[in-house]
Amino acid sequence: APVAAEALPMPPAAPGAALAPRRTLGLKVLPVDGPLASASDLPAAEGLFVVDVLGDGAAASAGMRRNDVVLAFGPLPLHSVDALQAALSGVVHGSTVPVTIWRGGRAQQMALAF
């Protein structure tokens, strides 16, 4: 079943950062398997398939869409939901994280603002 990636602990605030409400990631994802890789034109079964983009989270604001595949979060390749949750646990409130997605048959970069 898809996993919502927003029920995660709030990252600590950056020193001196204003304490604005924290933005969630706002994604429901599934690990990519062979059939999803073929359907997404991926060269390998890797990453997390975006089932849904929720609300006004960081993913929606960055322009992420349903059917995108998140390949990397910062420098970390994503092969499981656990890997994404571990990466999110280190995000500092107020920071921007580069992500690599697969869309339209090619890898693209976008930035998620938390």
Secondary structure as GFF3:
##gff-version 3
##sequence-region A 1 114
A	DSSP	beta_strand	3	4	.	.	.	ID=ss1
A	DSSP	beta_strand	27	31	.	.	.	ID=ss2
A	DSSP	alpha_helix	34	39	.	.	.	ID=ss3
A	DSSP	beta_strand	48	53	.	.	.	ID=ss4
A	DSSP	alpha_helix	58	62	.	.	.	ID=ss5
A	DSSP	beta_strand	69	73	.	.	.	ID=ss6
A	DSSP	beta_strand	76	77	.	.	.	ID=ss7
A	DSSP	alpha_helix	81	89	.	.	.	ID=ss8
A	DSSP	beta_strand	96	103	.	.	.	ID=ss9
A	DSSP	beta_strand	106	113	.	.	.	ID=ss10
###
